[in-house]
Amino acid sequence: MSEALDEMYLFGEEKMEKAVAQLHKEFASVRSGRANPAILDKVIVEYYGAPTPLRQMSQVTVQDGTTLVITPYDKTIMKEIEKGIIKAEIGITPNSDGTCIRLPFPPLTEDRRREIAKDVKKLGEDAKVAIRNIRRDMVDKLKKIEKDENLPEDAVKDNQDKIQKITDKYTDNIDKAVVDKEKEVMTV
């Protein structure tokens, strides 16, 4: 196999890996009824004039599975942290006691669970579109290599089949991740 083909496969698979990893990252911030510190990844706090991620300036722990406890390293910024949480619109009102902030996760209603499950499916579909776009780029690159290196027709067909197998592998990973996340969301 030519060096150009090796490079195409390596680059294509790497991009597909990143698309799946991004999906998992997005799933981590999807609310599922249980307290998950990853939901705070979107929270940015004004800290001495600089926007700073909340998780860099505080310790976040899960208490009893349904409450996040945020303990800032600098107690003077409690108000800014509360503002940052409200501004991030994560759907939970912060409760402060002066030393830490508690985020109680109320149980999700059945309707809300269905809504979140739909969002999970949409995220999965978006990831599959990304995978298919990468496949298209790989096929375009294969056509270019075919022209440049005068590849025989059966070699081109074999490579197209290989590209499809790689694509199927990653779309299957996405489908499995979506099913797992939906199950987690729908579990009361």
N, C-alpha and C positions, 0 to 999 in steps of 0.2 A: 504494500500500500504506500502511496506517495506521502511525502511530508505534509503537503497541503491538506490532504484528507485527514491525516492524524490531527493536525492543528484544528481543522473544522470540527471534528468530533469532540476534541478536548474543550474547545471554546464553547461549543453548543451545550454540552453536558454541564459545564460549569455555570452557564447562564440559567439552565433549567434548575440546577441545584439551588441557585440564588432565588429563583421564583418560588420554589417550594419553601425555602427558609423564610422568605418574606411572608408567605401565607401563615406559617406557624407563628411568626412574630405578631401578625395582625390578630390571630386567634387568641393569643395570650392577653390581649387587651379587651377582648369581648367579655362582657359581664355574664356570668353563668350562675348567679345565686350564691356562689361561694366567694369568700374574700380572697382576692388574688392581687398581690402587690404590683403585678405587671400593669394593672389598670391605671396606676399612677405614672406610667412612663410618659404620658402626654402632659403631665402637670409641670408647668414652668413657673418659677417664683422669682419676683424682682428681689434680688439680694444685693444691696449696696449699688443699685443702678444697673446691675448686670442680670440678664435673664439666665436663671440657673435651674437645671432639672431638680425636682423635689428630692429624688432618691439620692442625689449627691450631697444633700445638706441635712439629711435626717436618717434615722433608723426606722425601717418599716417592718412591723411584725404582724402576724396573723394571730388573732385571739379567738378562741372557740369556733373557728371556721367561718364565722359570719361577720367579724369585725376586724378592720385594719387599725393598728395603733401606730401613729406617726410620732416619733420622738425626735424633735429637731436638736441638732448639736448646739445651735445658738438659740436660746429661749426668747431672745428679743424679736425674733421674726415670726412669731406665732400668727399675728394678724395677716402678714404677707402670704404665709402658707395657706391660711384659710381663703384669702382672696384668690390665690392661684388655683386652689381646688374648685372653687365656685366657677371661676372663669373657664376652666377646662371642661365644664359641663359633663361630668362623669355620672351625674344623676344621683349623687349622694351628698347629703348635707353634713358638713364637718361639725363635730362637737368638741369644743376645747375646754380643758380644765386647768389651763395655765402651764402645765408641764408637758402635756401631750395632746394630740388631736385624735379622736376616735371617728372612724367612718363605719357606721353600722350598715351592713348590706341587708335591706329588707328582702324577705322572700319574694321571688318573682311570681307574678300571676301567670296563669296558663296562656292568656293572650300575649303577654310580654314575652314568654318563652317561645311562642310560635313566631313572633316578630323577629326575635334574635336568631332563631333557626333559619329564617328566610335570609337574614343578613349573612349568616354563615355560608349558606348556599351561594349567595351572590359573590362573596369573597372567593369561594372555591371556583366559581365560573370565571371570575376575573383572572385568577391564577392560571386556569386552563387556557384562556385566550393568550396569556403571555407565553405559555409553553408552545401553543400552536404558531405564534409569531416567530418564536425561535426556530421551530421546525421549518417554517417557510424560508427563513434566512439561511438555514443549513442547506435546504434544497437549491436555493438560488446559488449559493457558493459551490455546491456540487456541479451545477450546470456550467459555471465558470471554469471550474477545474477540468470538467469534461472537454470543454473547448480548448483550454490551454494545453492540456496534456494528451489530448486525443484518446480518451479512455474508450474501451470497447463497450458496446451497448449492454452486455450482460453484467459488466462490472458496475455500470451506472445503476442498473436495476437492483443489484445486490446492495449497493450503498443506499439507495432509496428505501429498501426494505429495512436496512439497519437503522436508518434515521427514524423510520416509523416505529420500530421496536423500542428505541430509546424514548420517543415521544409517549408511547403507550405506557411505558414503565413509570414515567413521571406523572402522567394524568391519573394512573391508578393510585399512586401515592397521594395525590390531591384528593381523589374520591374517598380514600380510606380516612384521611385527615378530616374531611368534611363530615363523614358518618360518625367518627369518634367525637367530634366537637358537638354535633347535633345531639348525640346521646347524652353528653355531659350537660348541655343546656336544658334538655327536656327532663332530666332526672331531678326529682323533687327532693 
